[in-house]
Every structure is written in structure tokens, then in C-alpha cells.
Amino acid sequence: MVFIEGHTAPSEAQLRRWLTIANWSMVLNLCLFGICLFMSYAIADYLSLYLQIAAHLATIIFAGVFKLAYVLRCFALYNLGSTAF
């Protein structure tokens, strides 16, 4: 476990909760990322310019949140003793 001076280590229940949250967040953000890609490129001709801009921006945001969820997942797995990420 990783210990930070002045802080207590998270319990196993907290780590498992974070792992569950991270996994579901990755699934959700991957789906939303795919929808935004579809909107940005496949049906762009049918959308207004504002929706296209929003879809492009959301693509970047959902990809970033996916990466943050992956880091949280790796942190939880590491502290639970897993060596496979």
C-alpha cells in the first residue's frame, strides 16, 4: 500500500468502491466518446455547426475523463495487491 504522511490508507472496501466507480466510468465514457465521434464525423452533414462544435469538444472531454478513470482503476488495483493492469 502507498502511505502518505499524515493520511491513513484507504480501506479495502473504499478501494473496491473506487474500482467499481472507475470501471463503470470507463464504460460510460467510452460509449459517450463513441457517440460523439459518430456525431462529429458520420452524421455531421445533418447537424448544425453548434452541435458539431459541441460534439468535437465533448469528444476531447470524454477521452480525458476515460483516462482519469483508468488511472483511478490502476491505483485501486495496485493498492489491492494486483500486478495485472
Backbone bond lengths (Angstrom), bond angles and torsions (degrees), N, CA, C in turn:
res aa  C-N    CA-C-N  psi(-1)  N-CA   C-N-CA  omega(-1)  CA-C   N-CA-C  phi
1 M - - - 1.456 - - 1.524 110.33 -
2 V 1.288 116.00 152.21 1.445 121.73 177.85 1.523 108.09 -94.92
3 F 1.326 116.57 123.90 1.454 120.73 179.92 1.517 109.52 -112.34
4 I 1.296 115.81 134.35 1.461 122.24 176.82 1.513 106.75 -112.29
5 E 1.306 116.17 132.58 1.456 120.49 -176.84 1.523 111.02 -57.66
6 G 1.326 116.60 130.06 1.459 121.62 179.40 1.510 114.12 87.95
7 H 1.342 117.54 -3.38 1.462 121.43 -179.62 1.523 109.07 -124.08
8 T 1.299 115.66 148.84 1.461 119.74 175.50 1.518 109.18 -90.68
9 A 1.311 114.99 152.56 1.460 120.08 179.15 1.528 109.11 -72.75
10 P 1.324 117.29 145.99 1.465 119.69 177.49 1.523 110.20 -66.87
11 S 1.310 116.09 145.59 1.461 120.52 179.77 1.524 109.82 -74.41
12 E 1.317 115.50 166.75 1.457 119.85 179.40 1.525 111.27 -64.03
13 A 1.324 116.47 -35.82 1.466 120.02 178.16 1.528 110.99 -64.14
14 Q 1.338 116.93 -41.05 1.470 120.03 177.73 1.525 110.35 -64.58
15 L 1.318 116.91 -43.39 1.466 120.48 -179.56 1.525 111.07 -62.69
16 R 1.320 116.98 -40.57 1.473 119.93 178.41 1.527 111.08 -67.11
17 R 1.330 116.96 -36.58 1.470 120.93 176.50 1.526 109.75 -64.63
18 W 1.343 116.50 -44.68 1.473 120.03 178.07 1.517 111.12 -62.52
19 L 1.331 116.68 -38.46 1.457 120.65 178.58 1.526 110.68 -63.35
20 T 1.324 116.64 -43.36 1.462 120.57 177.91 1.523 111.30 -63.41
21 I 1.332 116.30 -44.78 1.470 120.71 178.54 1.520 110.39 -61.38
22 A 1.328 117.11 -44.09 1.463 121.17 -179.17 1.523 111.23 -63.78
23 N 1.332 116.63 -43.70 1.464 119.67 179.99 1.529 111.59 -62.22
24 W 1.334 116.93 -47.31 1.464 119.90 179.61 1.522 111.49 -66.51
25 S 1.319 116.39 -35.57 1.459 120.00 177.93 1.525 110.80 -65.01
26 M 1.316 116.72 -38.96 1.463 119.68 177.74 1.523 110.74 -64.34
27 V 1.321 117.49 -43.04 1.473 121.08 179.09 1.531 110.20 -62.18
28 L 1.330 116.09 -49.17 1.461 120.59 -178.57 1.525 111.76 -61.49
29 N 1.324 116.77 -46.72 1.463 119.85 -178.36 1.521 112.50 -68.33
30 L 1.325 117.81 -32.08 1.459 119.84 175.55 1.528 110.47 -65.42
31 C 1.335 116.63 -42.33 1.473 120.42 177.56 1.533 111.23 -63.54
32 L 1.324 116.44 -46.46 1.467 119.78 179.59 1.526 111.56 -65.00
33 F 1.325 117.03 -36.98 1.460 121.78 175.67 1.529 110.39 -60.58
34 G 1.327 116.28 -45.13 1.465 120.29 178.73 1.519 112.53 -63.20
35 I 1.326 116.28 -40.54 1.463 120.06 177.62 1.528 110.48 -63.06
36 C 1.317 116.31 -42.87 1.469 119.72 179.45 1.524 111.64 -65.53
37 L 1.326 117.18 -38.74 1.469 119.63 175.58 1.519 110.96 -62.54
38 F 1.321 116.13 -42.75 1.461 120.61 178.08 1.523 110.65 -60.52
39 M 1.334 115.61 -44.24 1.464 119.83 178.80 1.529 111.60 -66.06
40 S 1.322 116.81 -38.15 1.464 121.45 -175.04 1.518 113.02 -71.23
41 Y 1.341 116.69 -33.15 1.460 118.20 -172.48 1.527 113.85 -121.25
42 A 1.308 118.31 -43.90 1.469 119.52 -173.44 1.528 112.83 -75.62
43 I 1.316 117.66 -40.24 1.465 120.04 -177.72 1.526 111.93 -118.01
44 A 1.307 116.57 26.26 1.468 120.57 -177.48 1.528 112.07 -61.11
45 D 1.321 117.15 -31.85 1.470 120.22 -178.76 1.522 112.63 -66.23
46 Y 1.316 117.50 -21.99 1.455 121.95 -177.50 1.524 113.51 -96.42
47 L 1.330 117.04 -4.35 1.466 121.79 -177.04 1.523 110.73 -106.57
48 S 1.316 114.77 154.06 1.466 118.70 176.20 1.529 109.20 -71.95
49 L 1.313 115.06 165.80 1.457 120.09 -179.80 1.528 110.77 -61.77
50 Y 1.336 117.44 -37.80 1.462 121.26 -179.65 1.526 111.43 -64.48
51 L 1.318 117.09 -41.13 1.464 120.17 177.46 1.522 111.19 -67.60
52 Q 1.308 118.20 -35.97 1.455 121.03 177.16 1.525 111.11 -64.71
53 I 1.328 115.83 -43.24 1.467 119.93 178.04 1.521 110.54 -63.54
54 A 1.329 116.08 -43.95 1.465 120.43 178.96 1.531 110.87 -62.34
55 A 1.314 117.32 -40.65 1.460 120.89 179.74 1.528 111.23 -65.49
56 H 1.328 117.02 -40.77 1.471 119.98 177.86 1.531 111.04 -65.05
57 L 1.313 117.20 -42.91 1.466 120.02 178.53 1.529 111.33 -66.24
58 A 1.318 116.34 -40.99 1.462 120.19 179.70 1.530 111.11 -65.47
59 T 1.320 117.32 -32.26 1.461 120.64 176.67 1.519 110.71 -58.54
60 I 1.316 117.11 -44.85 1.459 121.93 179.58 1.526 110.41 -66.56
61 I 1.316 116.61 -42.90 1.472 121.01 -178.06 1.526 110.56 -64.66
62 F 1.330 117.91 -47.55 1.459 120.58 -178.52 1.525 111.72 -65.74
63 A 1.321 117.99 -34.69 1.465 120.30 176.13 1.530 110.28 -65.48
64 G 1.335 117.20 -40.64 1.464 120.59 178.75 1.516 112.68 -66.00
65 V 1.325 117.14 -41.40 1.469 120.74 178.80 1.530 109.93 -67.42
66 F 1.326 117.37 -35.45 1.465 121.03 175.46 1.527 110.27 -59.29
67 K 1.323 116.45 -43.96 1.468 120.63 179.97 1.524 111.36 -65.58
68 L 1.316 117.45 -39.37 1.469 120.38 177.08 1.528 110.85 -64.35
69 A 1.323 117.08 -39.79 1.464 120.57 177.78 1.521 110.52 -64.72
70 Y 1.327 117.39 -36.18 1.461 120.51 177.99 1.530 110.91 -65.91
71 V 1.317 116.83 -39.75 1.466 120.19 177.21 1.523 110.34 -63.84
72 L 1.329 118.02 -42.41 1.461 121.47 176.66 1.525 110.43 -62.25
73 R 1.315 117.14 -40.13 1.464 121.49 177.54 1.520 110.95 -62.16
74 C 1.323 117.03 -45.66 1.470 120.70 178.43 1.522 111.12 -63.00
75 F 1.318 117.98 -41.15 1.467 122.17 178.26 1.524 110.38 -60.38
76 A 1.325 116.64 -47.10 1.463 120.23 -178.82 1.527 110.84 -64.70
77 L 1.318 117.01 -44.86 1.459 119.78 179.86 1.525 111.86 -63.69
78 Y 1.318 116.54 -41.12 1.466 120.49 179.79 1.532 110.38 -61.83
79 N 1.311 116.48 -44.33 1.447 119.81 -178.54 1.529 113.20 -75.53
80 L 1.321 117.23 -16.54 1.459 120.90 172.64 1.520 112.06 -86.12
81 G 1.333 116.44 -3.69 1.457 121.04 175.55 1.506 115.14 97.40
82 S 1.296 118.72 7.32 1.457 121.58 -179.64 1.525 110.25 -78.38
83 T 1.331 116.05 146.61 1.465 120.58 176.59 1.511 111.77 -111.23
84 A 1.342 117.62 -6.74 1.458 122.55 179.21 1.520 108.97 -105.25
85 F 1.329 115.96 125.27 1.457 120.15 -178.96 1.506 109.33 -117.66
